[in-house]
Amino acid sequence: MRLTEPTTPVLRTRRLVLRAPRMEDAPDIARHLNNFEVSGNLARVPFPYHLSDARAWIRSRQGQTQPGEANFTIEVDGMGYVGHLGFHMQGEEPGVGYWLGRPFWGKGIMSEAVEAAINWLFSASDFATIRSGVFYFNAASLAIQTKLGFTETGRSSLLCLARGAEVEHIDTQLTRERFQHMRQASRS
């Protein structure tokens, strides 16, 4: 894999700033993830979620410099911290996961953030495919992935820490070619 950027960059969109998480983000992270409507949609997030959890998570992300492991705090102009998205390696391919604080749902923020981060990842690496997925009940997150060109590859069972149970998961993937095609189609 070719790397063109050694660290997580700052990405800017029309209304967002995506940047590496910092320790001062911990209170906002804890506040938003200590809402079961948010944490119950995520695999690796416990509930309740404490400030100490947020601090430990931020410490675990420091030093992540490869594109397939990059993490981005999402800030909205005039609102500040609203959520997070990050890449994590799943074998030879990156996966992408994301969450948004409950007060910010339904505003198109996550679609804008995920598109910018995926565009950066494909520009900063030779990855051909990105993996993701959603729990079967998370229609809003699946709609984001569909809009960006992800396709369903199957179903699996995934442990949801907040729910303390295995939950049906819709597995998805996005190829570089499909992403570029979807971006071109949305601009015409």
C-alpha positions in Angstrom: 0.0 0.0 0.0 1.3 3.4 -1.0 1.0 6.1 1.7 1.0 9.8 0.8 0.2 11.3 4.2 1.9 10.2 7.5 -0.6 11.6 9.9 -4.3 12.3 10.2 -4.9 15.5 8.3 -7.5 18.2 9.0 -10.3 17.9 6.4 -12.7 20.7 5.7 -16.1 20.5 3.9 -18.7 23.1 3.3 -19.7 23.1 7.0 -17.5 20.6 8.8 -14.0 20.2 10.2 -12.7 16.7 10.5 -9.5 16.4 12.7 -7.7 14.0 14.9 -9.3 13.5 18.4 -7.8 15.4 21.3 -8.0 14.8 25.0 -10.2 17.9 25.4 -12.8 16.1 23.3 -13.4 13.6 26.1 -16.3 15.3 27.9 -18.2 15.7 24.6 -17.5 12.1 23.6 -18.7 10.8 27.0 -21.8 12.9 27.0 -22.9 11.8 23.5 -22.0 8.1 23.9 -23.7 7.9 27.3 -27.0 7.9 25.4 -28.2 4.4 24.6 -29.8 5.7 21.3 -26.3 6.3 20.2 -24.2 3.6 21.9 -26.8 0.9 21.2 -26.1 1.3 17.5 -22.3 0.6 17.9 -20.5 -2.6 18.4 -17.5 -1.6 20.5 -19.0 1.0 22.8 -20.3 0.1 26.3 -23.3 1.6 28.1 -23.2 3.4 30.3 -20.2 5.3 28.9 -18.0 7.3 31.2 -15.5 10.1 30.9 -12.8 7.6 31.8 -13.9 5.5 28.8 -13.5 8.5 26.5 -10.1 9.4 27.9 -8.9 5.8 27.5 -10.2 5.6 24.0 -8.5 8.8 23.0 -5.2 7.5 24.5 -5.6 4.4 22.4 -5.9 6.4 19.2 -2.8 8.5 19.7 0.0 7.6 17.3 -2.4 6.2 14.7 -0.7 7.5 11.5 -1.7 5.1 8.7 -4.7 6.0 6.6 -6.4 2.6 7.4 -6.3 3.5 11.1 -7.2 7.3 10.9 -9.8 8.7 13.3 -11.6 12.0 12.8 -13.5 14.2 15.3 -16.4 15.9 13.5 -17.0 19.6 14.3 -19.8 21.7 12.8 -19.3 25.4 12.3 -21.1 27.1 15.1 -21.9 23.9 17.0 -18.5 22.4 17.9 -18.0 18.7 18.5 -20.9 16.5 17.2 -19.5 13.0 16.6 -16.7 10.8 15.3 -15.7 8.6 12.4 -12.8 6.3 12.1 -11.1 3.7 10.0 -9.8 0.4 11.4 -8.1 -2.4 9.6 -10.1 -5.6 8.9 -7.4 -7.9 7.6 -6.0 -6.3 4.5 -8.8 -3.8 4.0 -10.0 -0.8 6.2 -13.4 -0.7 7.8 -15.2 2.6 8.6 -17.4 3.2 11.6 -19.1 6.4 12.7 -21.5 7.9 15.2 -23.2 11.2 15.7 -24.6 12.8 18.9 -28.4 12.5 19.1 -29.1 16.2 18.8 -27.4 16.3 15.4 -29.3 13.4 13.7 -31.2 14.1 10.5 -29.1 17.1 9.3 -26.9 15.4 6.7 -23.8 15.9 8.8 -22.7 12.2 8.8 -23.1 11.8 5.0 -21.0 14.9 4.5 -18.3 13.7 6.9 -18.1 10.1 5.7 -17.9 11.2 2.1 -15.0 13.5 2.9 -13.1 10.9 4.9 -13.6 8.2 2.3 -12.5 10.5 -0.4 -9.3 11.3 1.6 -8.7 7.6 2.3 -8.9 6.7 -1.4 -6.6 9.6 -2.2 -4.0 8.8 0.5 -3.8 5.0 -0.1 -4.1 2.3 -2.7 -7.0 0.6 -0.9 -9.5 -0.7 -3.4 -12.3 -1.5 -1.0 -13.6 -0.2 2.3 -15.8 -2.4 4.6 -18.6 -1.3 6.9 -22.0 -2.3 8.0 -24.8 -1.6 10.4 -27.0 -3.4 12.9 -30.2 -4.5 11.1 -32.3 -1.9 12.9 -30.1 1.1 12.0 -31.9 2.3 8.8 -30.4 5.8 9.0 -26.9 4.6 8.9 -27.6 2.1 6.2 -29.1 5.0 4.1 -25.9 6.9 4.5 -23.9 4.0 3.2 -26.3 3.3 0.3 -26.1 7.0 -0.7 -22.3 6.8 -0.8 -22.4 3.6 -2.9 -21.8 0.8 -0.3 -23.4 -2.5 -1.3 -24.6 -5.3 1.0 -22.2 -8.3 1.0 -24.1 -10.5 3.6 -25.2 -10.8 7.1 -23.4 -11.7 10.2 -23.7 -11.6 14.0 -21.8 -9.0 15.9 -21.5 -8.4 19.6 -23.0 -5.0 20.7 -21.3 -4.1 24.0 -24.0 -1.6 24.9 -26.7 -4.2 24.5 -24.7 -7.1 25.9 -25.8 -9.3 23.1 -25.0 -10.6 19.6 -27.0 -8.6 17.1 -27.7 -9.2 13.4 -25.4 -7.1 11.3 -25.7 -6.1 7.6 -22.2 -6.2 6.2 -21.4 -3.7 3.4 -18.5 -2.7 1.2 -17.5 0.2 -1.1 -15.1 -0.1 -3.9 -13.0 2.8 -5.1 -14.6 2.7 -8.6 -18.2 2.7 -7.2 -17.4 5.6 -4.9 -16.0 7.6 -7.7 -19.0 6.8 -9.9 -21.5 7.8 -7.2 -19.7 11.1 -6.6 -19.7 11.9 -10.3 -23.3 11.0 -10.6 -24.3 13.2 -7.7 -22.5 16.2 -9.2 -24.2 15.9 -12.6 
